[in-house]
Amino acid sequence: AINAKSNFLATMSHEIRTPINAVLGYSELLALELAGPLTVEQRAQVERIRASTGHLLTLVNEVLDLAKIESGTLRVEVRESVAGEAVNSALSMVRLQAAAKGVHINEQCEGACDARYVGDRDRVRQILVNLVANAVKFTKEGGSVQVMCTVQAEPPFGRSRKSDGPHVAFQVSDTGIGIAPDQLEHIFEAFVQAESGARSPYTREQTGTGLGLAISLQLAHQMRGEITVESELGVGSTFTLYMPAADPMDSPGRL
Ligand code: ADP
């Protein structure tokens, strides 16, 4: 039954994406005013169509990913890649968002950026974009987000799992609203979005589906990686993606 559900979701998500892309494409054409000038009001309305459609597309893509993961049909590539490239590409995708909010974010990768990890380059970038976009989303104006890489011989995975050799750690820290201790263990579950008393109205001002972290964790596990989180309410959060280092003999000095 689970397989049937996942196959259905995967097919539906795929079919739904085609018309959504058409709506997105035509609203972008309208915004370009190739078919004639728009009034200020019309431009604002077209922008809302575009933003909502973009959100819908993200949701459908995430449901598709989750369905593929659940049905075991999601494939990840296993090859060596450079940590800094993944970080810089993720940073470039959220920089505008950070600037628009007045959140400071590093220009490019910091730390052991030459380190090489083993995994799927696109999926690692997808996870990083999700972590960095969340960090920006849940940090108020004037706050900061920092992304840096280190190589760790024995990463602290906690009780859930024993570490198995050196890993490249991608650390995403923010000075944002933080996450309450009782919510921390649940945020990696699908459709869970943390609510924390008086902060909830602020939190839910943010768009999102509650799927990003669930997908990211499953992707990380599929690549033999891990994601950990430390957070303090009102102080900030640090999410760390660990990916197996390319060579068990790797050390920061050699990389
Ligand atoms: P979404 O961001 O779409 O809501 P996610 O699965 O990415 O879903 O995140 C789940 C929840 O975890 C978020 O709704 C938020 O409550 C909490 N969260 C994630 N990242 C952060 C962060 N950097 N700071 C504070 N809360 C966070």
Residues whose N, C-alpha, C, O or C-beta is under 5 A from the ligand:
A	BS01	ADP	N134 A135 F138 G176 G178 I179 I187 V192 Q193 A194 T207 G208 T209 G210 L211 G212 L213 A214 S237
